Amino acid sequence: MFVESFPRSGLDETANPCLQAYQMSTPFDLIPTLDNLLFETAQSIDEFSDSFVPQTRSADERFGDFQANGVLPYAKRAGINPRELAQKLIDALPDSEDWTIELAGPGFINFTLSSRFLLRWIMEHGTAKNLAKVARTKEPEHVVVDYSSPNTAKQMHVGHIRSTIIGESIARILQYQGHKITRDNHLGDWGTQFGILLLAIKEEKVSLDNLGGDPIAILENLYRHGNARIKEEEYALLQARQELVKLQDGDPENLQLWEKIRDISMSSFLKIYELLDVRFDHSLGESFYRDKVDEVYSSLSDHKICQEDDGALVVFHPEHKRFAKQPFIIRKSDGASNYATTDLATLAYRQKDWHADQVIYVTDGRQRDHFEQLFLTASKWFNADDVKLPKLDHVWFGTILGDDNKAIKTRDGQPIKLIDLLEEAMKRAAEMVRQKNAELPEDEVEKRARIIGLGAVKYADLSQDRTLDYVFSWEKMLAMQGNTAPYLQYAVARIHSIFRKLNSLPTDSFTSARVPESDPERKLSRKLLFFPLVLKQATRELKPHFLCTYLYELATEFSSFYNQEKVMVDEKDTRNLRLLLCASTQAVLTTGLGLLGIETLEEM
């Protein structure tokens, strides 16, 4: 790209409110400041109108640190030479010691930050405390995150990990930015499967008070036996349906059994959630909404949103190419409710009782049609009732694959139990820890194995674009090199070791630091500055892998800096700068990994 530098005749800086606001403090996210500066300055130029959008973004470092691309499309619409118009804007911009400005290509405006600015940004924002303070949004909202959602009476398998850790990470990122978060584990605890399970429990005369062994596994086996029976015997299917009807009608015996099933299931789930450091505000399953489905039927019928079709109550969306003929069934022909019914009731409850501004659903990508139809139906329903619909997002994800590029399973073709996967991760990590330090006490081995093993599993999943399938590999996820949790955790541990050798702490003050001068110093400083941009991107697209990629690049940049620049030098201002860079890198890595639900260690 052709780049040419131009002198600037500045405006009176006191006349530019954006520059005055900028000078009072170093902005955490520089893009809004540069956008405002460009926009405000453009309004003093005849050729610009208030429809001008600067479109500032981070740039390839060959062309500066930030690039404003908005002049080109604006000039094309106005029939003006974009390069000449960009030059006018550059000439009108006030001088600043914090950046240089260049005109590039057909009308791009490049900003290169000064070393003085980089140092000030790190000084003001480079601690964990300050990062948390300045990352907070000025417009907090109440966001409900619906994730994990296993079925009771069944063990959580490897497929549940994606919803659980993606949902938890999104909740943490939004909460870090100051939003009020309600975590809801929408359990599958009501429906046809319970009729089958109740029939099996009664026929085999099983006491739920003393199951022994692995209670949730016993329940799952009972369900399998019952399911096999109803497929073989039509009469058994009728019996199972009768048991379900009795449960839905409030039969005391069936309700008591159902409650015990739910308690056993929750106990099993909580062990996994505790391992994964996942906490829910609510675990309101489908059963919670069973007395609210009639209101859904009547309201949709009154507003003529639904219609009867072959005995079922359905919604069609004629404006939608696919859903014009594909029904959204809200009541089955036998009168039973289903996912659609309870999801509509759930959304209404979240809006009315929780006053949610946004609801995020984290599920398998195979449910995309369901949620698209759900959102269309809810929009019509809420609009008909003159109720504000919360912003709705379906955060869907792909499949975890085995070496054969098929959904990962055990050798006998069964889903892998999630608890088995997590325990295997900790076991493998323990072997790594022992190999590195055979003298460690066993309790310390277990602590490190838990943090390294579980962190590796989480990061292996979160570092993928959630919309893609990925192949599960123990070797890759536990590797000490490459884009893995152990590599990032080791970077944090290495920084701790630097401060231990100096008998110092990363939280110490390094006020006499000089500005970054060398290429490694500047590159690491620049990478730290982009943390807020990554948070914004991860939030906007609800994709944690953007944060993972950034953290890996930051750790790589730190490794390059550390290998090229000696930290413990005699010159105090140089030593303080490099210690400041180490401390800030540790703060960002620890903060970022924490947002992914991953712990760090002081030693590895």
VEXDREN-2710 file (C-alpha; in Angstrom, 1 decimal):
% VEXDREN-2710
k/r/px/py/pz
1/MET/0.0/0.0/0.0
2/PHE/1.3/3.4/-0.9
3/VAL/1.7/5.6/2.2
4/GLU/2.6/9.3/2.2
5/SER/3.1/11.5/5.2
6/PHE/1.7/15.0/5.3
7/PRO/2.2/18.0/7.7
8/ARG/-0.9/19.2/9.6
9/SER/-2.1/22.6/10.3
10/GLY/-4.1/22.1/13.5
11/LEU/-7.3/23.5/14.7
12/ASP/-7.5/25.4/18.0
13/GLU/-7.5/22.5/20.3
14/THR/-9.7/24.3/22.8
15/ALA/-12.4/24.3/20.1
16/ASN/-12.5/20.5/19.8
17/PRO/-14.4/19.0/22.8
18/CYS/-13.4/15.5/21.8
19/LEU/-9.7/16.3/22.0
20/GLN/-10.2/18.0/25.3
21/ALA/-12.0/15.0/26.7
22/TYR/-9.3/12.8/25.4
23/GLN/-6.5/14.9/27.0
24/MET/-8.1/14.6/30.5
25/SER/-7.5/10.8/30.5
26/THR/-6.1/8.1/28.3
27/PRO/-9.2/6.2/26.9
28/PHE/-9.4/2.5/27.6
29/ASP/-10.8/1.9/24.1
30/LEU/-9.2/4.4/21.7
31/ILE/-11.5/3.7/18.7
32/PRO/-14.5/5.7/20.0
33/THR/-12.2/8.6/20.8
34/LEU/-10.7/8.6/17.3
35/ASP/-14.1/8.2/15.7
36/ASN/-15.5/11.2/17.6
37/LEU/-12.4/13.3/16.9
38/LEU/-12.7/12.6/13.2
39/PHE/-16.4/13.2/13.1
40/GLU/-16.2/16.4/15.1
41/THR/-13.4/17.8/12.9
42/ALA/-15.2/16.7/9.7
43/GLN/-18.2/18.9/10.7
44/SER/-16.0/22.0/10.3
45/ILE/-15.3/21.1/6.6
46/ASP/-18.0/22.0/4.0
47/GLU/-17.7/18.8/2.1
48/PHE/-18.7/16.7/5.1
49/SER/-22.2/16.2/6.6
50/ASP/-23.4/14.4/9.7
51/SER/-23.8/11.2/7.7
52/PHE/-20.1/10.7/7.7
53/VAL/-19.0/7.6/9.7
54/PRO/-15.2/7.4/10.3
55/GLN/-15.1/3.6/10.6
56/THR/-11.9/3.4/12.7
57/ARG/-10.5/0.0/13.4
58/SER/-7.2/-1.6/14.4
59/ALA/-4.7/-1.8/11.6
60/ASP/-1.9/-4.0/10.4
61/GLU/1.1/-2.7/12.2
62/ARG/2.8/-2.0/8.8
63/PHE/0.3/0.8/8.3
64/GLY/0.1/2.2/11.9
65/ASP/-2.0/1.2/14.9
66/PHE/-5.4/2.4/13.8
67/GLN/-7.0/3.1/10.4
68/ALA/-10.1/5.1/9.6
69/ASN/-11.7/3.9/6.4
70/GLY/-14.9/6.0/6.3
71/VAL/-13.8/8.7/4.0
72/LEU/-13.6/6.4/1.0
73/PRO/-17.3/5.2/1.0
74/TYR/-18.5/8.7/2.0
75/ALA/-16.6/10.4/-0.9
76/LYS/-17.8/7.9/-3.4
77/ARG/-21.5/8.6/-2.4
78/ALA/-20.8/12.3/-2.6
79/GLY/-18.9/12.2/-5.9
80/ILE/-15.8/13.7/-4.3
81/ASN/-12.2/12.6/-4.8
82/PRO/-11.6/10.5/-1.6
83/ARG/-7.9/11.1/-1.4
84/GLU/-8.4/14.9/-1.6
85/LEU/-11.2/14.8/0.9
86/ALA/-9.1/12.7/3.4
87/GLN/-6.3/15.2/3.0
88/LYS/-8.6/18.0/4.0
89/LEU/-9.7/16.1/7.1
90/ILE/-6.0/15.4/8.0
91/ASP/-5.1/19.1/7.5
92/ALA/-8.0/20.1/9.9
93/LEU/-7.1/17.6/12.6
94/PRO/-5.5/19.2/15.7
95/ASP/-1.8/18.4/16.4
96/SER/-1.2/15.8/19.1
97/GLU/1.9/14.4/20.7
98/ASP/0.2/11.1/21.0
99/TRP/0.0/10.0/17.4
100/THR/1.2/10.8/13.9
101/ILE/-1.3/10.7/11.0
102/GLU/-0.7/9.5/7.4
103/LEU/-2.8/9.3/4.3
104/ALA/-2.7/5.9/2.7
105/GLY/-4.0/4.5/-0.6
106/PRO/-7.3/6.0/-2.0
107/GLY/-8.3/7.8/1.2
108/PHE/-7.4/5.8/4.3
109/ILE/-6.3/7.7/7.4
110/ASN/-3.7/5.9/9.5
111/PHE/-2.9/6.7/13.1
112/THR/0.5/5.6/14.6
113/LEU/0.6/5.9/18.4
114/SER/3.6/7.5/20.1
115/SER/5.6/5.7/22.7
116/ARG/4.5/8.3/25.1
117/PHE/0.9/7.3/24.6
118/LEU/1.6/3.6/24.9
119/LEU/3.4/4.1/28.2
120/ARG/0.6/6.3/29.6
121/TRP/-2.1/3.7/28.5
122/ILE/-0.3/0.9/30.3
123/MET/0.3/3.0/33.4
124/GLU/-3.4/3.9/33.5
125/HIS/-5.0/0.6/32.5
126/GLY/-2.4/-2.1/32.9
127/THR/-3.4/-3.5/36.3
128/ALA/-6.2/-6.0/36.9
129/LYS/-8.0/-3.6/39.1
130/ASN/-8.0/-0.8/36.5
131/LEU/-8.8/-3.1/33.7
132/ALA/-12.0/-4.2/35.5
133/LYS/-12.9/-0.6/36.4
134/VAL/-12.6/0.9/32.9
135/ALA/-14.0/-2.1/31.0
136/ARG/-17.5/-1.4/32.4
137/THR/-20.2/-0.4/30.0
138/LYS/-22.1/2.9/30.4
139/GLU/-25.3/1.2/29.4
140/PRO/-25.7/-2.0/31.6
141/GLU/-28.5/-4.3/30.7
142/HIS/-30.1/-7.4/32.3
143/VAL/-29.0/-10.4/30.3
144/VAL/-30.4/-13.9/30.9
145/VAL/-27.9/-16.6/29.7
146/ASP/-29.6/-20.0/29.2
147/TYR/-27.0/-22.7/29.0
148/SER/-26.0/-26.3/29.9
149/SER/-29.6/-27.6/30.2
150/PRO/-29.0/-31.3/30.6
151/ASN/-32.0/-33.8/30.9
152/THR/-32.6/-35.1/34.3
153/ALA/-32.4/-38.9/34.8
154/LYS/-29.5/-38.9/32.4
155/GLN/-25.8/-38.5/32.8
156/MET/-24.1/-35.5/31.4
157/HIS/-22.0/-36.6/28.4
158/VAL/-19.2/-34.9/26.4
159/GLY/-21.7/-33.0/24.3
160/HIS/-22.9/-31.0/27.3
161/ILE/-19.5/-29.4/27.8
162/ARG/-19.8/-27.0/24.9
163/SER/-23.0/-25.4/26.1
164/THR/-21.8/-25.3/29.6
165/ILE/-18.4/-23.7/29.1
166/ILE/-19.4/-21.4/26.2
167/GLY/-22.4/-20.2/28.1
168/GLU/-20.3/-19.6/31.3
169/SER/-17.7/-17.7/29.4
170/ILE/-20.2/-15.5/27.7
171/ALA/-21.8/-14.8/31.1
172/ARG/-18.5/-13.9/32.6
173/ILE/-17.5/-11.6/29.8
174/LEU/-20.8/-9.7/29.9
175/GLN/-20.7/-9.5/33.7
176/TYR/-17.1/-8.2/33.6
177/GLN/-18.4/-5.4/31.5
178/GLY/-21.0/-4.4/34.1
179/HIS/-24.1/-6.1/32.8
180/LYS/-26.5/-7.8/35.3
181/ILE/-26.4/-11.5/34.5
182/THR/-28.9/-14.2/35.3
183/ARG/-27.6/-17.7/34.7
184/ASP/-30.4/-20.1/34.1
185/ASN/-30.0/-23.9/33.7
186/HIS/-33.1/-24.8/31.8
187/LEU/-33.3/-28.4/32.7
188/GLY/-35.1/-31.0/30.6
189/ASP/-37.1/-32.4/33.5
190/TRP/-40.7/-32.8/32.1
191/GLY/-42.0/-34.8/29.2
192/THR/-42.5/-38.2/27.6
193/GLN/-39.3/-39.8/29.0
194/PHE/-40.6/-39.6/32.5
195/GLY/-43.6/-41.8/31.7
196/ILE/-41.2/-44.5/30.4
197/LEU/-38.9/-44.1/33.4
198/LEU/-41.8/-44.3/35.9
199/LEU/-43.1/-47.4/34.3
200/ALA/-39.7/-49.1/34.5
201/ILE/-39.2/-48.1/38.2
202/LYS/-42.6/-49.5/39.1
203/GLU/-42.3/-52.7/37.1
204/GLU/-38.8/-53.5/38.5
205/LYS/-39.8/-52.4/42.0
206/VAL/-36.8/-50.1/42.4
207/SER/-36.5/-48.0/45.5
208/LEU/-35.1/-44.6/44.8
209/ASP/-34.2/-44.1/48.4
210/ASN/-31.4/-46.6/48.3
211/LEU/-30.0/-46.9/44.8
212/GLY/-26.4/-47.3/45.9
213/GLY/-23.4/-47.2/43.4
214/ASP/-23.9/-44.5/40.8
215/PRO/-27.6/-43.5/41.1
216/ILE/-27.8/-41.4/37.9
217/ALA/-26.3/-44.3/35.9
218/ILE/-28.9/-46.7/37.4
219/LEU/-31.7/-44.3/36.4
220/GLU/-30.3/-44.1/32.9
221/ASN/-30.2/-47.9/32.6
222/LEU/-33.8/-48.1/33.9
223/TYR/-34.8/-45.6/31.1
224/ARG/-33.0/-47.8/28.5
225/HIS/-34.9/-50.9/29.7
226/GLY/-38.2/-49.1/29.7
227/ASN/-37.5/-47.6/26.2
228/ALA/-36.7/-51.0/24.8
229/ARG/-40.0/-52.4/26.2
230/ILE/-42.2/-49.8/24.7
231/LYS/-40.6/-50.4/21.3
232/GLU/-41.4/-54.1/21.6
233/GLU/-44.8/-54.0/23.3
234/GLU/-47.6/-51.6/22.3
235/TYR/-49.3/-52.1/25.6
236/ALA/-46.2/-51.0/27.4
237/LEU/-46.3/-47.7/25.4
238/LEU/-49.8/-47.2/26.6
239/GLN/-48.8/-47.8/30.2
240/ALA/-46.0/-45.3/29.9
241/ARG/-48.3/-42.7/28.5
242/GLN/-50.7/-43.3/31.4
243/GLU/-47.9/-42.9/33.9
244/LEU/-47.0/-39.5/32.2
245/VAL/-50.6/-38.4/32.3
246/LYS/-50.8/-39.3/36.0
247/LEU/-47.6/-37.3/36.6
248/GLN/-48.9/-34.3/34.7
249/ASP/-52.2/-34.5/36.6
250/GLY/-50.4/-34.3/39.9
251/ASP/-50.6/-37.9/41.1
252/PRO/-48.9/-37.9/44.5
253/GLU/-46.9/-41.1/44.0
254/ASN/-45.6/-40.1/40.6
255/LEU/-44.8/-36.6/41.7
256/GLN/-42.8/-38.0/44.6
257/LEU/-40.9/-40.3/42.4
258/TRP/-40.3/-37.5/39.9
259/GLU/-39.0/-35.2/42.6
260/LYS/-36.5/-37.9/43.8
261/ILE/-35.3/-38.4/40.2
262/ARG/-34.7/-34.6/39.9
263/ASP/-32.8/-34.5/43.2
264/ILE/-30.6/-37.4/42.2
265/SER/-29.9/-35.8/38.9
266/MET/-29.1/-32.4/40.3
267/SER/-26.7/-34.0/42.8
268/SER/-24.9/-35.6/39.8
269/PHE/-24.8/-32.4/37.8
270/LEU/-23.5/-30.3/40.7
271/LYS/-20.4/-32.4/41.0
272/ILE/-19.5/-31.6/37.4
273/TYR/-20.4/-27.9/37.8
274/GLU/-18.3/-27.6/40.9
275/LEU/-15.3/-29.1/39.0
276/LEU/-15.9/-26.7/36.1
277/ASP/-16.4/-23.7/38.5
278/VAL/-19.9/-23.1/37.0
279/ARG/-22.7/-21.6/39.1
280/PHE/-26.3/-21.0/38.2
281/ASP/-28.7/-18.5/39.7
282/HIS/-31.6/-20.7/38.7
283/SER/-32.2/-24.2/37.5
284/LEU/-35.8/-23.7/36.4
285/GLY/-36.6/-26.7/34.2
286/GLU/-39.5/-27.2/31.9
287/SER/-41.5/-28.5/34.8
288/PHE/-41.6/-25.0/36.3
289/TYR/-43.6/-23.7/33.4
290/ARG/-46.1/-26.6/33.2
291/ASP/-48.9/-24.4/34.8
292/LYS/-48.2/-21.6/32.3
293/VAL/-48.6/-23.4/29.0
294/ASP/-52.4/-22.9/28.9
295/GLU/-51.9/-19.1/28.8
296/VAL/-49.6/-19.6/25.8
297/TYR/-52.3/-21.5/23.9
298/SER/-55.1/-19.1/24.7
299/SER/-53.1/-16.0/24.0
300/LEU/-51.7/-17.2/20.6
301/SER/-55.2/-18.4/19.7
302/ASP/-56.8/-15.1/20.7
303/HIS/-54.3/-13.2/18.5
304/LYS/-54.8/-15.6/15.7
305/ILE/-51.1/-16.4/15.6
306/CYS/-51.6/-20.1/15.7
307/GLN/-54.1/-22.5/14.0
308/GLU/-55.2/-26.1/14.3
309/ASP/-53.7/-28.5/11.9
310/ASP/-54.4/-32.3/12.0
311/GLY/-55.4/-31.9/15.7
312/ALA/-52.3/-30.0/16.7
313/LEU/-51.9/-26.3/17.4
314/VAL/-49.3/-24.9/15.1
315/VAL/-47.8/-21.6/13.9
316/PHE/-46.9/-20.9/10.3
317/HIS/-44.8/-18.0/9.1
318/PRO/-45.9/-17.3/5.5
319/GLU/-43.4/-14.4/5.2
320/HIS/-40.6/-16.9/5.7
321/LYS/-39.5/-19.0/2.7
322/ARG/-39.0/-22.3/4.7
323/PHE/-41.3/-21.8/7.6
324/ALA/-44.3/-20.9/5.5
325/LYS/-45.0/-24.7/5.3
326/GLN/-42.9/-26.0/8.1
327/PRO/-45.1/-25.8/11.2
328/PHE/-44.0/-24.7/14.7
329/ILE/-46.0/-27.1/16.8
330/ILE/-46.9/-25.6/20.2
331/ARG/-49.4/-28.3/21.2
332/LYS/-49.3/-31.9/19.9
333/SER/-52.3/-33.7/18.5
334/ASP/-52.7/-35.6/21.8
335/GLY/-52.9/-32.3/23.7
336/ALA/-49.4/-32.5/25.2
337/SER/-47.1/-29.5/25.4
338/ASN/-43.6/-29.6/24.0
339/TYR/-40.3/-27.6/23.8
340/ALA/-42.0/-24.9/21.8
341/THR/-44.7/-24.4/24.4
342/THR/-42.4/-24.3/27.4
343/ASP/-39.9/-22.1/25.6
344/LEU/-42.5/-19.5/24.9
345/ALA/-43.8/-19.7/28.5
346/THR/-40.2/-19.4/29.7
347/LEU/-39.5/-16.3/27.5
348/ALA/-42.7/-14.6/28.8
349/TYR/-41.7/-15.3/32.4
350/ARG/-38.2/-13.9/31.8
351/GLN/-39.6/-10.8/30.4
352/LYS/-42.4/-10.2/32.9
353/ASP/-40.8/-11.5/36.1
354/TRP/-37.1/-11.0/35.5
355/HIS/-37.4/-7.9/33.2
356/ALA/-34.7/-9.2/30.9
357/ASP/-33.3/-6.9/28.2
358/GLN/-31.6/-9.8/26.4
359/VAL/-31.9/-13.5/26.4
360/ILE/-29.0/-15.7/25.1
361/TYR/-29.6/-19.4/24.4
362/VAL/-26.5/-21.6/24.1
363/THR/-27.4/-24.9/22.4
364/ASP/-26.3/-27.3/19.7
365/GLY/-26.5/-26.1/16.1
366/ARG/-29.1/-28.7/15.3
367/GLN/-31.6/-26.6/17.1
368/ARG/-31.3/-23.6/14.8
369/ASP/-34.6/-24.1/13.1
370/HIS/-36.4/-24.4/16.5
371/PHE/-35.0/-21.1/17.8
372/GLU/-35.5/-19.2/14.6
373/GLN/-39.2/-20.3/14.7
374/LEU/-39.3/-19.5/18.4
375/PHE/-38.0/-16.0/17.9
376/LEU/-40.4/-15.3/15.0
377/THR/-43.4/-16.6/17.0
378/ALA/-42.3/-14.6/20.1
379/SER/-42.0/-11.4/18.1
380/LYS/-45.5/-11.7/16.8
381/TRP/-46.9/-12.7/20.2
382/PHE/-45.2/-9.9/22.1
383/ASN/-46.0/-7.3/19.5
384/ALA/-49.7/-8.4/19.6
385/ASP/-49.7/-7.9/23.4
386/ASP/-47.8/-4.6/23.0
387/VAL/-45.0/-5.9/25.1
388/LYS/-41.3/-5.1/24.5
389/LEU/-39.5/-8.3/23.3
390/PRO/-36.0/-8.7/24.8
391/LYS/-33.2/-9.0/22.3
392/LEU/-32.9/-12.7/21.5
393/ASP/-29.7/-14.5/20.5
394/HIS/-29.2/-18.1/19.7
395/VAL/-25.5/-19.0/20.4
396/TRP/-25.2/-22.3/18.6
397/PHE/-22.2/-24.5/18.3
398/GLY/-20.8/-27.5/16.3
399/THR/-19.9/-31.0/17.3
400/ILE/-16.9/-32.4/19.0
401/LEU/-15.4/-35.1/16.7
402/GLY/-13.2/-38.1/17.3
403/ASP/-10.2/-39.2/15.1
404/ASP/-12.7/-40.6/12.6
405/ASN/-14.3/-37.1/12.1
406/LYS/-17.5/-38.4/13.5
407/ALA/-19.2/-37.3/16.8
408/ILE/-16.9/-38.5/19.6
409/LYS/-18.0/-41.7/21.3
410/THR/-16.6/-44.5/23.4
411/ARG/-15.3/-47.7/21.7
412/ASP/-18.7/-49.4/22.1
413/GLY/-20.4/-46.5/20.4
414/GLN/-21.9/-44.8/23.5
415/PRO/-21.6/-41.1/24.4
416/ILE/-18.6/-40.3/26.6
417/LYS/-19.6/-39.4/30.1
418/LEU/-18.5/-35.9/30.9
419/ILE/-17.3/-36.8/34.3
420/ASP/-15.0/-39.5/32.8
421/LEU/-13.6/-36.9/30.3
422/LEU/-12.8/-34.4/33.1
423/GLU/-11.2/-37.0/35.3
424/GLU/-9.1/-38.3/32.4
425/ALA/-7.9/-34.7/31.8
426/MET/-6.8/-34.3/35.4
427/LYS/-5.1/-37.7/35.4
428/ARG/-3.1/-36.8/32.3
429/ALA/-2.2/-33.4/33.7
430/ALA/-1.0/-35.0/37.0
431/GLU/1.4/-37.2/35.0
432/MET/2.8/-34.1/33.3
433/VAL/3.2/-32.3/36.7
434/ARG/5.0/-35.3/38.2
435/GLN/7.3/-35.7/35.3
436/LYS/8.4/-32.1/35.6
437/ASN/8.7/-32.1/39.4
438/ALA/8.8/-35.5/41.1
439/GLU/9.3/-33.9/44.5
440/LEU/6.0/-32.1/44.7
441/PRO/3.6/-33.2/47.5
442/GLU/0.6/-35.1/46.2
443/ASP/-1.9/-32.4/47.3
444/GLU/0.0/-29.8/45.2
445/VAL/0.1/-32.3/42.3
446/GLU/-3.6/-32.6/42.5
447/LYS/-4.2/-28.9/42.7
448/ARG/-2.0/-28.2/39.6
449/ALA/-3.5/-31.2/37.7
450/ARG/-7.0/-29.9/38.3
451/ILE/-6.1/-26.3/37.1
452/ILE/-4.0/-27.5/34.1
453/GLY/-6.3/-30.4/33.0
454/LEU/-9.6/-28.7/33.3
455/GLY/-8.2/-25.5/31.8
456/ALA/-6.9/-27.5/28.8
457/VAL/-10.3/-29.0/28.1
458/LYS/-12.1/-25.7/28.4
459/TYR/-9.6/-23.8/26.3
460/ALA/-9.5/-26.5/23.6
461/ASP/-13.2/-25.9/23.1
462/LEU/-13.4/-22.2/23.6
463/SER/-10.5/-21.5/21.3
464/GLN/-12.5/-22.9/18.3
465/ASP/-15.0/-20.8/16.4
466/ARG/-18.1/-22.2/18.2
467/THR/-19.9/-22.6/14.9
468/LEU/-17.4/-25.2/13.7
469/ASP/-16.9/-28.8/14.5
470/TYR/-13.5/-29.7/16.0
471/VAL/-11.4/-32.9/16.5
472/PHE/-10.7/-33.7/20.1
473/SER/-7.0/-34.4/20.8
474/TRP/-5.4/-34.9/24.2
475/GLU/-2.0/-34.3/22.8
476/LYS/-2.9/-30.9/21.3
477/MET/-4.9/-29.6/24.2
478/LEU/-2.2/-30.5/26.8
479/ALA/0.8/-29.3/24.8
480/MET/3.0/-26.7/26.3
481/GLN/3.5/-25.1/22.9
482/GLY/0.9/-23.6/20.6
483/ASN/-2.5/-22.2/21.2
484/THR/-3.3/-24.1/24.4
485/ALA/-4.2/-23.3/28.0
486/PRO/-0.9/-24.8/29.4
487/TYR/1.1/-22.5/27.1
488/LEU/-0.9/-19.5/28.4
489/GLN/-0.7/-20.7/32.0
490/TYR/3.0/-21.2/31.7
491/ALA/3.4/-17.6/30.4
492/VAL/1.7/-16.3/33.6
493/ALA/3.8/-18.6/35.8
494/ARG/7.0/-17.4/34.1
495/ILE/6.1/-13.8/34.9
496/HIS/5.5/-14.7/38.5
497/SER/9.0/-16.3/38.6
498/ILE/10.5/-13.0/37.3
499/PHE/9.0/-11.1/40.2
500/ARG/10.0/-13.8/42.7
501/LYS/13.6/-13.5/41.7
502/LEU/13.5/-9.8/42.3
503/ASN/11.6/-10.2/45.6
504/SER/8.9/-8.0/44.1
505/LEU/5.3/-8.2/43.1
506/PRO/3.4/-7.5/39.8
507/THR/1.3/-5.0/41.7
508/ASP/4.3/-2.9/42.7
509/SER/4.6/0.6/41.3
510/PHE/6.9/1.3/38.3
511/THR/6.4/5.0/37.9
512/SER/9.9/5.9/36.8
513/ALA/9.6/3.7/33.6
514/ARG/10.8/5.2/30.4
515/VAL/8.8/5.0/27.2
516/PRO/8.9/1.9/25.0
517/GLU/11.8/2.3/22.5
518/SER/12.9/-1.1/21.1
519/ASP/10.8/-3.1/18.6
520/PRO/9.9/-5.8/21.2
521/GLU/8.9/-3.3/23.8
522/ARG/6.7/-1.4/21.4
523/LYS/5.1/-4.5/19.9
524/LEU/4.1/-5.9/23.4
525/SER/2.8/-2.5/24.4
526/ARG/0.7/-2.3/21.3
527/LYS/-0.7/-5.7/21.8
528/LEU/-1.8/-4.8/25.4
529/LEU/-3.6/-1.8/24.0
530/PHE/-5.9/-4.0/21.9
531/PHE/-7.5/-5.9/24.9
532/PRO/-10.6/-3.7/24.9
533/LEU/-11.1/-4.1/21.2
534/VAL/-11.1/-7.9/21.6
535/LEU/-13.6/-7.7/24.5
536/LYS/-15.9/-5.7/22.3
537/GLN/-15.6/-8.1/19.4
538/ALA/-16.2/-11.2/21.6
539/THR/-19.3/-9.5/23.1
540/ARG/-20.6/-8.3/19.7
541/GLU/-20.4/-11.7/18.1
542/LEU/-20.8/-13.8/21.3
543/LYS/-17.7/-15.8/20.4
544/PRO/-15.1/-16.4/23.1
545/HIS/-12.6/-17.7/20.6
546/PHE/-11.7/-14.1/19.7
547/LEU/-10.5/-13.6/23.3
548/CYS/-8.5/-16.9/23.1
549/THR/-6.8/-15.9/19.9
550/TYR/-5.8/-12.5/21.4
551/LEU/-4.5/-14.1/24.6
552/TYR/-2.4/-16.5/22.6
553/GLU/-1.0/-13.7/20.5
554/LEU/-0.2/-11.7/23.6
555/ALA/1.6/-14.7/25.2
556/THR/3.6/-15.2/22.0
557/GLU/4.4/-11.5/21.9
558/PHE/5.5/-11.6/25.5
559/SER/7.7/-14.7/24.8
560/SER/9.4/-12.8/22.0
561/PHE/9.9/-9.7/24.1
562/TYR/11.3/-11.8/27.0
563/ASN/13.7/-13.7/24.7
564/GLN/15.1/-10.4/23.2
565/GLU/15.1/-8.0/26.1
566/LYS/16.7/-8.6/29.5
567/VAL/14.4/-7.5/32.2
568/MET/16.7/-7.4/35.2
569/VAL/19.1/-4.6/33.9
570/ASP/20.9/-2.0/35.9
571/GLU/19.2/1.1/34.3
572/LYS/16.2/1.8/36.6
573/ASP/13.9/3.4/34.0
574/THR/14.5/0.5/31.6
575/ARG/14.0/-2.1/34.3
576/ASN/10.8/-0.5/35.4
577/LEU/9.4/-0.3/31.9
578/ARG/10.1/-4.0/31.3
579/LEU/8.7/-5.0/34.7
580/LEU/5.7/-2.8/34.0
581/LEU/5.2/-4.7/30.7
582/CYS/5.6/-8.0/32.5
583/ALA/3.0/-7.0/35.1
584/SER/0.5/-5.7/32.6
585/THR/0.9/-8.8/30.5
586/GLN/0.2/-10.9/33.5
587/ALA/-2.8/-8.8/34.4
588/VAL/-4.4/-9.1/31.0
589/LEU/-3.6/-12.9/30.6
590/THR/-5.0/-13.7/34.1
591/THR/-8.0/-11.5/33.5
592/GLY/-8.7/-12.9/30.1
593/LEU/-8.3/-16.6/31.2
594/GLY/-10.5/-15.8/34.1
595/LEU/-13.2/-14.7/31.7
596/LEU/-12.9/-18.1/30.0
597/GLY/-13.3/-19.8/33.4
598/ILE/-9.6/-20.9/33.4
599/GLU/-7.4/-20.5/36.5
600/THR/-3.7/-19.7/36.5
601/LEU/-0.7/-20.9/38.6
602/GLU/2.2/-19.1/40.1
603/GLU/4.4/-22.1/39.4
604/MET/4.1/-24.9/36.8
END
